[in-house]
Amino acid sequence: IQVRDAFLTAESVERLAEIDEGLPYTEWKSENSLDRVTCAAMPRPIERVPASSIFSFEIVYTVEDPSQVQEDLDNLQAMFDLLEDDSLGGGGSRGSGKISIKIASVTLKPIGSYVSGEEPVAVDTQGQKLGAAVSRAMTSSAERARASRAMPARSQRGTGCSNQRRPIDSIWRSAGSASPER
């Protein structure tokens, strides 16, 4: 799995450019700690990403074993769900790091899309677990590829020969977004 850099969306950049806190695209949150001996307040500022900032990112999953795709992607979905219930980065116990992850699109790119111009397949994940949706799309894509490339069995020098293909290797791409919640 490759998780590519997450960048602020253009809308978030525009909105956050209006914040004037000394550093671009961030805000300062003030916290206090108390000296246990003197009971004096010790304020400290913490720089953080403002709530409702949206980051766009991409995850690339290369299929090495088609029989593992559903389990791998179900585990990835579980990780997203756990991350939403926990926090990202430091300061989770102080209310920072709460995020929401939305999968905007999933694209299945069979190896043929790199070598023969085969079209990538958009995967509909609505109401389905990620692993099941991608596995179904892979099966459909492989069936379409086999049907379009199927060659009749031929005989060469008395030996039966048919065009048997291995399951199609694919790359699963997900364009998603994450936004802090507070």
C-alpha positions as CSV (number, residue, x, y, z in Angstrom):
1,I,0.0,0.0,0.0
2,Q,1.3,3.5,-0.9
3,V,-0.3,6.4,0.9
4,R,0.6,9.5,-1.0
5,D,0.9,13.0,0.5
6,A,-2.3,14.7,1.6
7,F,-2.7,18.3,0.4
8,L,-5.2,20.9,1.4
9,T,-8.0,21.2,-1.2
10,A,-8.2,24.5,-3.1
11,E,-11.4,25.5,-1.1
12,S,-9.6,24.9,2.2
13,V,-6.5,26.9,1.1
14,E,-8.8,29.8,0.1
15,R,-10.6,29.7,3.4
16,L,-7.5,29.2,5.6
17,A,-5.6,32.0,3.8
18,E,-7.9,34.4,5.6
19,I,-6.6,33.3,9.0
20,D,-4.0,35.6,10.3
21,E,-2.3,33.9,13.2
22,G,1.3,34.3,12.1
23,L,1.7,31.0,10.3
24,P,0.0,30.0,7.1
25,Y,-3.0,27.6,7.2
26,T,-2.9,27.0,11.0
27,E,-4.4,28.3,14.1
28,W,-3.1,28.7,17.7
29,K,-4.9,27.0,20.5
30,S,-4.0,28.2,24.0
31,E,-3.8,25.7,26.8
32,N,-3.0,26.0,30.5
33,S,-1.2,23.8,32.8
34,L,-1.0,24.4,36.6
35,D,2.1,24.3,38.6
36,R,1.2,21.8,41.4
37,V,3.4,23.5,44.0
38,T,2.5,27.2,43.4
39,C,-0.9,26.7,41.6
40,A,0.3,29.2,39.0
41,A,-1.1,29.0,35.5
42,M,1.4,28.3,32.8
43,P,-0.2,29.1,29.5
44,R,1.2,27.5,26.3
45,P,0.1,27.9,22.7
46,I,-0.2,24.9,20.4
47,E,-0.3,25.2,16.6
48,R,-2.9,23.0,14.9
49,V,-4.9,22.6,11.7
50,P,-8.2,24.4,11.9
51,A,-11.4,22.3,12.1
52,S,-13.2,21.6,8.8
53,S,-9.9,21.8,6.8
54,I,-10.1,19.2,4.0
55,F,-7.1,17.3,2.7
56,S,-7.2,15.3,-0.5
57,F,-5.0,12.1,-0.7
58,E,-4.5,9.0,-2.7
59,I,-3.9,5.4,-1.7
60,V,-2.5,2.9,-4.2
61,Y,-2.9,-0.8,-3.5
62,T,-1.1,-3.1,-5.8
63,V,-2.7,-6.5,-6.1
64,E,-0.1,-9.2,-5.6
65,D,-2.5,-12.0,-4.7
66,P,-6.1,-11.7,-6.0
67,S,-7.3,-14.1,-3.3
68,Q,-6.2,-11.6,-0.6
69,V,-7.8,-8.4,-2.0
70,Q,-11.1,-8.5,-0.1
71,E,-9.5,-9.3,3.2
72,D,-6.7,-6.6,2.7
73,L,-9.2,-3.9,1.7
74,D,-11.7,-4.9,4.5
75,N,-8.7,-4.4,6.9
76,L,-7.9,-1.0,5.4
77,Q,-11.6,0.0,5.8
78,A,-11.5,-1.2,9.5
79,M,-8.3,0.9,10.0
80,F,-10.1,4.0,8.6
81,D,-13.1,3.3,10.9
82,L,-10.8,2.9,13.9
83,L,-8.9,6.1,13.0
84,E,-12.2,8.1,12.9
85,D,-13.0,6.8,16.4
86,D,-9.5,7.7,17.7
87,S,-7.4,10.7,16.8
88,L,-4.6,11.5,14.3
89,G,-1.4,12.9,15.7
90,G,-0.8,14.2,19.1
91,G,-3.2,16.0,21.4
92,G,-6.1,13.5,21.0
93,S,-6.8,13.6,24.8
94,R,-7.1,17.4,24.5
95,G,-9.6,17.4,21.6
96,S,-7.2,17.6,18.7
97,G,-6.8,15.1,15.8
98,K,-10.5,14.1,15.3
99,I,-10.9,13.3,11.6
100,S,-13.5,12.1,9.2
101,I,-12.4,10.0,6.1
102,K,-14.6,10.0,3.0
103,I,-13.7,7.8,0.1
104,A,-14.6,10.0,-2.9
105,S,-13.8,7.5,-5.6
106,V,-12.2,4.1,-6.2
107,T,-10.6,3.2,-9.6
108,L,-9.5,-0.3,-10.6
109,K,-6.7,-0.1,-13.1
110,P,-6.0,-3.5,-14.7
111,I,-2.4,-4.0,-15.9
112,G,-3.8,-3.8,-19.5
113,S,-4.5,-0.1,-18.9
114,Y,-0.8,0.5,-18.8
115,V,0.2,-1.6,-21.8
116,S,-2.8,-1.9,-24.1
117,G,-4.9,1.2,-23.3
118,E,-7.6,-0.8,-21.5
119,E,-9.9,1.6,-19.7
120,P,-9.7,1.9,-15.9
121,V,-12.9,0.8,-14.0
122,A,-14.7,3.1,-11.6
123,V,-15.9,1.1,-8.6
124,D,-19.2,1.9,-6.9
125,T,-18.7,1.5,-3.2
126,Q,-22.1,2.9,-2.1
127,G,-23.5,0.8,0.7
128,Q,-20.8,-1.9,0.4
129,K,-17.7,-2.8,2.3
130,L,-14.6,-1.6,0.4
131,G,-13.1,-5.1,0.0
132,A,-16.3,-6.6,-1.4
133,A,-16.9,-3.8,-3.8
134,V,-13.4,-3.9,-5.3
135,S,-13.4,-7.7,-5.4
136,R,-16.6,-7.7,-7.4
137,A,-15.2,-5.0,-9.7
138,M,-12.0,-7.1,-10.2
139,T,-14.0,-10.2,-11.1
140,S,-16.2,-8.2,-13.6
141,S,-13.1,-6.6,-15.1
142,A,-11.3,-9.9,-15.5
143,E,-14.4,-11.5,-17.1
144,R,-14.7,-8.6,-19.5
145,A,-11.0,-8.8,-20.3
146,R,-11.1,-12.6,-20.9
147,A,-14.2,-12.2,-23.1
148,S,-12.7,-9.5,-25.2
149,R,-9.4,-11.4,-25.7
150,A,-10.7,-15.0,-25.8
151,M,-9.2,-17.0,-28.6
152,P,-10.5,-20.4,-29.8
153,A,-8.6,-23.5,-28.9
154,R,-6.1,-24.4,-31.6
155,S,-4.2,-27.5,-32.4
156,Q,-0.5,-27.3,-33.1
157,R,1.3,-30.5,-34.3
158,G,-1.4,-32.6,-32.8
159,T,-1.2,-30.9,-29.3
160,G,-4.3,-29.1,-27.9
161,C,-3.5,-25.5,-27.0
162,S,-5.8,-22.9,-25.6
163,N,-5.3,-19.4,-24.6
164,Q,-5.5,-19.5,-20.8
165,R,-4.9,-16.4,-18.9
166,R,-4.0,-15.8,-15.3
167,P,-6.3,-13.6,-13.2
168,I,-5.8,-10.0,-14.2
169,D,-3.3,-8.0,-12.0
170,S,-4.7,-4.7,-11.0
171,I,-3.9,-1.6,-9.1
172,W,-6.6,-0.2,-6.8
173,R,-6.6,3.6,-6.4
174,S,-8.7,5.5,-4.0
175,A,-9.0,9.2,-4.0
176,G,-10.2,10.3,-0.6
177,S,-10.3,13.2,1.7
178,A,-9.9,13.7,5.4
179,S,-11.0,16.6,7.4
180,P,-10.4,17.4,11.1
181,E,-13.5,17.5,13.3
182,R,-13.7,19.0,16.7
